[in-house]
């Protein structure tokens, strides 16, 4: 019996050492610190209406997982899944729709759509996946020029815009609570630079993304949204504006962080979302 116990203990420690030596590309944690498999994360995702994948914009692992999740959701016949993206601004929706319906060429779309610098590697695969599968892709963000106007001149800058321009943002007036912890953190990190206008510029993005998400949700639909982590962490940002307007949606959030050792992460770093994808800090960046 003692010999068998010694063998079992030895086998256990060998297994642990081997796991630590494998250098995983990512580890998925729950908010409580438990590790889960990708298949378990996917099962949870499929049971929710709104899925927010908070990314690090230059992380290839996050973008690969986004693609894999999007593929699983789009190909699931049990629900109609839409893809929403912070990376496209609302006035670009017409270009997306024209391209998806083959009214314009890929080269015309890409030359006119104000694409992010890392579009080809990080976002094009998901957009093309949606197009190939006739899934709706929604440009959710406010045009950057209007967010910049808010940063410069305050929320009042939006009032003087044309009615056409106002279609590309959340309905005015936008009620913003500057005491929300995530907004307070933004102001503190900026050291007072920009004052309240810095918060307003961030909040009009969150409010607009929430607006276009809700505008495109039909009965029993599902929406998979890609955004920077700071737009959905701590169930604030976009999620706060959604829950301020409606109730009843099952919402799940994913965060992405870097760690020197993904096997050794403080619990407080996992508290900002339902699930956190921890990626080695040494992982290659896309820019």
Helices and strands as residue ranges (DSSP letters): H 2-21, E 26-30, E 35-36, H 38-46, E 50-55, H 60-74, E 81-89, G 90-92, H 93-100, H 106-112, H 119-122, H 124-132, E 137-141, H 144-153, G 155-158, H 163-166, H 181-189, H 195-215, E 222-228, G 229-231, G 233-235, H 238-245, E 251-259, G 267-270, E 275-280
